[in-house]
Amino acid sequence: MSDLDLKEPVARQAQPDAAGAPVAPVSPVDAEALGVGKSFGETPIFSDVSFRLARGEAVALVGANGTGKSTLLRCLMGLIPVTSGSVRLLRQDVAAARTAELRALRARIGLVSQRHNLVPRLSVLSNVVQGLLGRHPGPRHWSHVVAPGASRDAAMAALRKVGLEEFALRRADRLSGGQSQRVAIARAIVGGPELLFADEPCASLDPAAGEDVMELFFRLVRDEAVTVVFTSHNIDHALKYGDRVLGLAHGRLQLDATAASLAASDLRGLYD
């Protein structure tokens, strides 16, 4: 990929083409990886990974176990440093961001993981309120009991979106797996993120609950035009819910194509 190919497009109003027909504006780039590599000690995980995510795009990241999908996701979020290359999120260089800048950047990002990571002894509502800690750090957002009214209202609205409003005061450890993941989604969206990362969001669920969670998750993010990157072992999910599919194999990005142009057989080779 050339330097010219990686230049960030600028959002602009639609302009007519030579025939007078309007041309759609270029979407802003919400995330960009440029030659990203990651090693742990002397062990390389992947290298020279480059791609860009346009506003509102859903991108599936697929590959066999051990290829580094979750590691790449953590690099993109700035949770771990890259070994080489650079990452830009929401037009900001992650590595160059100072602590306060990185905290502000992460407040604009949501994460849904396969482990749910709810606080078992706290209420469902308190767990969702904690999704606002990035924007409002401090003890008032550890529990719904002491949270500001606006924060409680936002958390209840998020629970309403995932169909769990009536469970607001139930302890998190009394939920089913599917309900727990819905709460995790509510926590991720409560702050109105511009960019969402989902790491195997239904891997711990049975197939029926997993399908329900994926349908709900992508209905919500598409309603809000949120940019999404999700990892998945499920080829059907990658093709159904992703606009684009990125495939990691043998330490490289081996595939970057629109989901509409792919069949399941095109992805199976990534798992050899």
C-alpha positions as CSV (number, residue, x, y, z in Angstrom):
1,M,0.0,0.0,0.0
2,S,1.5,3.4,-1.0
3,D,1.7,6.5,1.1
4,L,-0.9,8.1,-1.3
5,D,-3.3,5.3,-0.5
6,L,-3.0,5.9,3.2
7,K,-3.7,9.6,3.1
8,E,-6.7,10.4,5.3
9,P,-9.8,11.4,3.2
10,V,-11.5,14.7,4.1
11,A,-15.3,14.7,4.7
12,R,-16.9,17.1,2.1
13,Q,-20.2,17.8,0.5
14,A,-21.3,15.7,-2.4
15,Q,-20.2,17.2,-5.7
16,P,-21.5,16.4,-9.2
17,D,-19.4,14.2,-11.5
18,A,-18.7,14.9,-15.1
19,A,-22.2,13.7,-16.1
20,G,-23.8,16.0,-13.5
21,A,-24.7,13.1,-11.1
22,P,-24.0,13.7,-7.4
23,V,-21.0,11.8,-5.9
24,A,-21.2,10.6,-2.3
25,P,-18.9,12.4,0.1
26,V,-15.8,10.6,1.5
27,S,-16.4,9.4,5.1
28,P,-14.0,10.5,7.8
29,V,-11.5,7.9,9.0
30,D,-12.1,6.8,12.6
31,A,-9.2,4.4,13.0
32,E,-6.0,3.8,11.0
33,A,-3.2,1.2,11.5
34,L,0.0,2.0,9.6
35,G,2.6,-0.8,9.4
36,V,1.6,-2.0,12.9
37,G,3.7,-4.8,14.4
38,K,3.7,-6.4,17.8
39,S,6.1,-8.8,19.5
40,F,6.3,-10.1,23.1
41,G,10.0,-10.3,23.9
42,E,11.6,-12.2,21.0
43,T,8.3,-13.7,19.9
44,P,6.7,-11.9,16.9
45,I,2.9,-11.9,16.8
46,F,2.2,-10.0,13.6
47,S,3.9,-7.3,11.5
48,D,3.2,-4.7,8.8
49,V,-0.6,-4.5,9.5
50,S,-2.2,-1.6,7.7
51,F,-5.9,-0.7,7.3
52,R,-8.3,2.1,7.8
53,L,-11.9,2.3,9.2
54,A,-14.4,4.7,7.8
55,R,-17.0,6.4,9.9
56,G,-20.0,4.0,10.5
57,E,-18.2,1.0,9.1
58,A,-18.4,-2.5,10.8
59,V,-15.2,-4.5,10.4
60,A,-14.8,-8.2,11.3
61,L,-11.3,-9.3,12.3
62,V,-10.9,-13.1,11.8
63,G,-8.2,-15.7,12.1
64,A,-7.2,-18.8,13.9
65,N,-6.4,-19.0,17.6
66,G,-3.0,-17.5,18.3
67,T,-2.9,-15.2,15.3
68,G,-3.1,-12.1,17.5
69,K,-6.7,-10.8,16.9
70,S,-7.2,-9.8,20.5
71,T,-3.7,-8.4,20.7
72,L,-4.3,-6.3,17.6
73,L,-7.5,-5.0,19.1
74,R,-5.7,-4.0,22.3
75,C,-3.0,-2.2,20.3
76,L,-5.7,-0.3,18.4
77,M,-7.3,0.8,21.7
78,G,-3.9,1.9,23.1
79,L,-4.1,-0.6,25.9
80,I,-0.8,-2.1,24.9
81,P,2.0,-0.3,22.9
82,V,2.8,-1.4,19.3
83,T,6.3,-2.6,18.6
84,S,6.4,-0.9,15.3
85,G,4.2,1.3,13.1
86,S,1.5,3.6,14.4
87,V,-2.2,3.8,15.3
88,R,-4.5,6.7,14.9
89,L,-7.9,6.8,16.6
90,L,-10.5,9.5,15.9
91,R,-7.7,11.5,14.2
92,Q,-5.3,11.3,17.1
93,D,-1.9,9.4,17.3
94,V,-2.4,7.0,20.1
95,A,1.4,6.6,20.9
96,A,1.9,10.4,21.0
97,A,-1.1,11.0,23.3
98,R,-0.4,12.2,26.8
99,T,-2.1,10.6,29.8
100,A,-4.9,13.1,29.9
101,E,-5.4,13.0,26.1
102,L,-5.4,9.2,26.1
103,R,-8.0,9.2,28.9
104,A,-10.2,11.6,26.9
105,L,-9.8,9.5,23.8
106,R,-10.8,6.3,25.6
107,A,-13.9,8.1,26.9
108,R,-15.1,8.2,23.2
109,I,-14.6,4.5,22.7
110,G,-16.6,1.5,23.9
111,L,-15.5,-2.1,24.5
112,V,-17.5,-5.3,24.7
113,S,-15.6,-8.4,25.6
114,Q,-16.5,-12.1,25.8
115,R,-16.0,-12.2,29.6
116,H,-18.7,-9.5,30.3
117,N,-16.6,-8.2,33.2
118,L,-19.5,-7.1,35.3
119,V,-19.1,-6.5,39.1
120,P,-21.1,-9.4,40.5
121,R,-22.2,-7.9,43.8
122,L,-23.4,-4.6,42.2
123,S,-26.7,-4.0,40.6
124,V,-27.2,-4.1,36.9
125,L,-27.8,-0.3,36.9
126,S,-24.6,0.3,38.8
127,N,-22.6,-1.7,36.3
128,V,-24.0,0.3,33.4
129,V,-23.4,3.6,35.3
130,Q,-19.7,2.6,35.5
131,G,-19.6,2.8,31.7
132,L,-19.5,6.6,32.3
133,L,-16.3,6.5,34.4
134,G,-14.2,7.4,31.3
135,R,-16.1,10.7,30.9
136,H,-16.8,11.2,34.7
137,P,-14.0,9.7,36.7
138,G,-14.6,9.4,40.5
139,P,-16.5,7.5,43.1
140,R,-19.9,9.0,42.2
141,H,-20.0,6.7,39.1
142,W,-19.1,3.5,40.9
143,S,-22.7,3.0,42.1
144,H,-26.1,4.1,40.9
145,V,-27.0,5.1,44.5
146,V,-24.6,8.1,44.5
147,A,-24.5,8.7,40.7
148,P,-25.9,12.0,39.4
149,G,-29.5,11.9,38.1
150,A,-28.4,12.5,34.5
151,S,-26.1,9.5,34.7
152,R,-28.8,7.2,36.2
153,D,-31.2,8.4,33.4
154,A,-28.6,7.6,30.7
155,A,-27.9,4.2,32.2
156,M,-31.7,3.4,32.3
157,A,-32.0,4.5,28.7
158,A,-29.1,2.2,27.7
159,L,-30.8,-0.7,29.6
160,R,-34.1,0.1,27.8
161,K,-32.3,-0.3,24.5
162,V,-31.1,-3.8,25.3
163,G,-34.4,-4.8,26.8
164,L,-33.4,-5.1,30.4
165,E,-34.9,-2.1,32.0
166,E,-36.8,-4.2,34.5
167,F,-33.6,-5.8,35.7
168,A,-32.0,-2.5,36.7
169,L,-31.9,-3.3,40.5
170,R,-31.0,-7.0,40.2
171,R,-27.5,-8.1,41.2
172,A,-25.3,-8.8,38.2
173,D,-24.5,-12.3,39.5
174,R,-28.1,-13.3,39.2
175,L,-28.2,-12.9,35.4
176,S,-28.0,-15.5,32.7
177,G,-25.0,-15.4,30.3
178,G,-27.1,-13.7,27.6
179,Q,-28.5,-11.1,30.0
180,S,-25.0,-10.4,31.3
181,Q,-23.7,-9.7,27.8
182,R,-26.7,-7.4,27.1
183,V,-25.7,-5.5,30.3
184,A,-22.1,-5.3,29.0
185,I,-23.4,-3.9,25.7
186,A,-25.5,-1.3,27.6
187,R,-22.4,-0.3,29.6
188,A,-20.4,0.1,26.4
189,I,-23.0,2.3,24.7
190,V,-24.2,4.4,27.7
191,G,-21.6,7.1,27.0
192,G,-22.5,7.4,23.3
193,P,-19.1,6.2,21.9
194,E,-18.0,7.0,18.4
195,L,-16.0,3.8,18.1
196,L,-16.8,0.4,19.5
197,F,-14.5,-2.6,19.9
198,A,-16.0,-6.0,20.5
199,D,-13.7,-9.0,21.3
200,E,-15.6,-12.3,20.6
201,P,-18.8,-10.7,22.0
202,C,-20.8,-14.0,21.9
203,A,-18.0,-16.6,22.4
204,S,-19.1,-17.5,25.9
205,L,-22.8,-17.9,24.9
206,D,-24.8,-20.8,23.4
207,P,-25.6,-20.4,19.7
208,A,-29.1,-19.1,20.2
209,A,-28.2,-16.5,22.8
210,G,-25.1,-15.6,20.7
211,E,-27.2,-14.9,17.7
212,D,-29.6,-12.7,19.7
213,V,-26.7,-10.7,21.2
214,M,-25.2,-10.1,17.7
215,E,-28.5,-9.1,16.3
216,L,-29.1,-6.6,19.1
217,F,-25.6,-5.3,19.1
218,F,-25.5,-4.5,15.4
219,R,-29.0,-3.1,15.4
220,L,-27.9,-0.6,18.1
221,V,-24.6,0.4,16.5
222,R,-26.1,0.8,13.1
223,D,-28.9,3.0,14.5
224,E,-26.3,5.3,15.9
225,A,-23.8,5.0,13.0
226,V,-21.1,3.9,15.3
227,T,-17.8,2.5,13.9
228,V,-17.2,-1.1,15.0
229,V,-14.3,-3.5,15.0
230,F,-15.2,-7.0,16.2
231,T,-13.2,-10.2,16.4
232,S,-14.9,-13.5,15.7
233,H,-14.3,-17.2,15.2
234,N,-17.7,-17.4,13.6
235,I,-17.3,-17.1,9.8
236,D,-21.1,-16.6,9.3
237,H,-21.1,-13.8,11.8
238,A,-18.1,-12.1,10.1
239,L,-19.9,-12.2,6.7
240,K,-23.3,-11.3,8.1
241,Y,-22.4,-8.4,10.4
242,G,-19.2,-7.0,8.9
243,D,-19.1,-4.5,6.0
244,R,-15.5,-5.5,5.6
245,V,-13.5,-8.5,6.7
246,L,-9.8,-8.4,7.8
247,G,-8.0,-11.8,8.0
248,L,-4.9,-12.4,10.1
249,A,-2.7,-15.4,9.3
250,H,1.0,-16.3,9.5
251,G,1.8,-13.0,11.2
252,R,0.4,-10.9,8.4
253,L,-2.9,-9.3,7.3
254,Q,-3.7,-11.7,4.6
255,L,-7.2,-10.5,3.7
256,D,-8.9,-7.1,3.5
257,A,-12.1,-7.3,1.4
258,T,-15.8,-6.3,1.5
259,A,-18.0,-9.0,3.1
260,A,-20.3,-8.8,0.1
261,S,-17.4,-10.0,-2.1
262,L,-16.6,-13.1,0.0
263,A,-18.0,-16.5,0.7
264,A,-17.4,-18.7,3.7
265,S,-14.9,-20.8,1.7
266,D,-12.7,-17.7,1.2
267,L,-12.2,-17.4,4.9
268,R,-11.6,-21.1,5.8
269,G,-8.1,-20.9,4.5
270,L,-7.2,-18.5,7.2
271,Y,-7.7,-21.2,9.8
272,D,-5.3,-23.7,8.2
